[in-house]
Amino acid sequence: MTTPRNTRRTKTTRTPNLAIGYLRVSTDEQVKSGAGLDAQRAEIEAFAAARGFTIGEWFVDEGVSGGTSPLKRPELSKALEALRTGPASMLLFRRSDRVGRKASDLLALRDRAEGEGWQLAAADGSVDNSTPHGRLMFTQLAGFAEFERDLIRSRTREGLAAKRAAGVRLGRPAALPDDVVARIIREHDEDGRGWTAIANGLTVDGVPTAQGGAKWYPSTVQKVYRGQDAARLRTASAAS
């Protein structure tokens, strides 16, 4: 994420207690672990209500990794543009890792907020750039967030290497019935439906995800469509 060249505050008229809410989730596992969209929204709404903020708009990135740069996230980019032009005066999120996990991205986001005249705040109380103390804490938090990300990556690599050495076959086993995979292929290829429409249809029909979840996301549908099971079904269909 690049910092704006002009760091002077814009002359946008802002409403002091008007905020924009931002949510991000990357996988079905995060939904189950409590980092899902509903949990994030509830915490942000409680935080806003306790401090007298009104959330005017919500922006939601589904299936987006925490390592993705803020400006490369479709919905966060829209949220930042809305903040630039006003009238909202604050970006609310659950915690810092929802908006970024690289120190450089988080600090650039802070500089952008200061340059454009709006604030950042996390529902867990860890982020508040409206005071010098809060800005100092944010700087330290950005460093710890990047350290945590690098530590997780390192442990993951070590764990995978150990499993490979032990002869363990890696990769998620097939858990979706063939008829569900076939439905996704048919609705996309024959009916011309998009990922969101297919995901909504599966959710409404009560079809569980591979992990047993009740809600489908466009990114999940796309992964199934491009996965090994779908390729196997296409091969079998072409050979018949």
N, C-alpha and C positions, 0 to 999 in steps of 0.2 A: 504494500500500500504506500503511495507517495504522499508526502506532506504538501499541502498547497503552498505555492510560492509566496503568495501574498498573505502574511500572517495577521494583518490588521482585521479587526472585526468588521463584518459586513453591517449594513444599515438596515437589516431585516427587522421588522417589527415583530416581537415575540410575545406570546402569552405566558406569563411566569409559571403557572402551574399546569400547563398543557404538555403532555409527554407523548412519545412514540414508543410502543412496545415492540421488542424484537425477540423472536424465538428461533432456536435452531435444534434440529435433531439429525443424527447421521444414520442410525441403524435401528432395527426392531429391538435389538438387545438393550439399547439405551432407553427405549420406551418402557420395557419391562423393569429396568433397574430404577425407575423413578426420574430419569432425566428426560422424559417424554414431553411432548408439547403441552398436554393438559397440566402436568405438574409445574412446568415452567410458568404457564399462564396464571395459575392459581397463586403462586408465590409473588409474581410481579403485581397482580391485582391487589393482594394483601398489602404489599409494600406501598403501592400507590395510595391506597385508601388510608393507611396509617399516617401518611404525610400530606394528604390533601391534594394529590395529583390527579388529574383527569387524563386517561389514555385516549387520545383522539384517533389513533390508527394502530393497527397491528401489521407487522411484516414477518413472514414465516418462511424460513429456508428448511426444506425437508430433504433428507438424504445428502446433506452437505458436510464434509469433513471439517473438523475444527482447525485443521492445518491449512485450509483454503484461505487465501488472502481476502480480507473484507471486501475489497472492490471487485473480486471475482465471484462473489455470492450474489445471485440475482436480486433477492429480496432485501438484503442488507444494503446493497447499492441503492435501491429505491428509497430505503429509509434514510440513508445519508443525504440523498438529493432532497427529500422532503424536509429534512432538518436544515439544509442549506438555505432553502427558500422560505422556511417558516410556515406557520407561526409557532410550531412546537418549540419548546426550549430545553427539552431533555430527551435522551435515549435511555430507556429502561430495559434491562435484561436480567436474567437470573443470576449469573456470575460471569466473571471475565472470560472463562473458556468458551462461553457461548458466542462471543464476538471475535476471539482470536487467541491463538496459543503461542505466537511468536512475539517476543518482546518488541521487535521493530514495528510489527503491525499494531500492537496495542498502544505503543507510544505515539505512532503516527496518527492513530485515531484520536488520542488525547490532544495532540497538537492541532488537529483539524477542528475539533470541538472548540478549543480555546480561540482559534483564529476566526471561526464563524459565529461565535457567541452563544453556544449552547452547552449543555452539561451532559456528563455521563454518570449513570448510577446503576449499581447492581442490587438486586433484591436481597442478597445475602449480606449486604452492608459492607462489602469489601472494596467497593469502588465509589468514590465521590470526589470529583475533580473541582468542586466549588471552593475548596479551601487549600492553602499551602500544605497543610498536613495531609489532606486527602490526595493531593498530587504526588507527594513524596511516597505515600503508601502505594499509590497506583504504579509508580515507577518500580518499586520493589516487587510488587505483585507480578508485573510483567516479566521480570527476570525469573521468578519462581515458576510461573506458568510455562515458560520455555524450557526450563530445567526439567519440569515434570514430564513434558512432552518427549524430550530427548531420552529421559530415563525409561519411559514406557516403551519407546522404540527399541532401546538397547535390550531391555529384558525380553521383549517379544522376539527379537532376532536370536537371542541366546536360547530361548525356549524352543523355537522352531528348529534350530540347529541340533539341539539335543534330541528332539523327537525324530529328526531325519536319521541321526546317527543310530538310534535305536530301532530303525526300520519301521517307524510308525507312518502310516499313510496319512498325509495331510489333506485338508480340504473338508468342507462341510458335506456330510452324506446327504443323498437325496431324501427329502422328507415330504415333498409335494406329490400328490397323486397325479398320474399321467393325464387324467381328464381335466385337472385344473390347468396344467401346463398347456394342454391342447386348446383349452378355452382361450387362454391368453394369446396363443399364436393365431387362432381363428379370428378373434375379435380385432386383432391388429392388422393381420394380412388380408382377411376377406371383408371384414366390416369397416375397416379404415378408422377404427377408434384409437384415440390417443391414450397415452399412459395414464393420465388423470382419470379419464372416463372409465377405463378398464378397472383401475384401482377402486373407484367409487362403486362400480357394479359389484365387484367381489366383496367389498365391505357390506353393502346393503344386503347381499344374498347370504351373508353369514359364513362365507368361505374362510377358514382359518389360514393364516400364513404358515410358512415352513416352520416357524418357531411357536406356532399355536396362538399367535396374536389375532385380535379381532379386527384391526384396522390395517388396510393396505395403503401403501404410499406409491406414487408414480415411479420412484427410483427402484422400489422393490419389484414392481411389475416388469420394469425394463431389464433388471438383472435376470429374472426368470426367463424372459424372452430370449436373452442372449446367452443363457447358461447351457450346460452340457445336456441336461434333460431335454431341453427344447431342440437342440441339435440332433439328439438321438431320435426324437419323434419325427423330425423332418426327414432324416435319412431313411427311417423305416417307411414313411409315407411315400417317398420317392421310389423305393424299391418294390412297393406293392402294386 
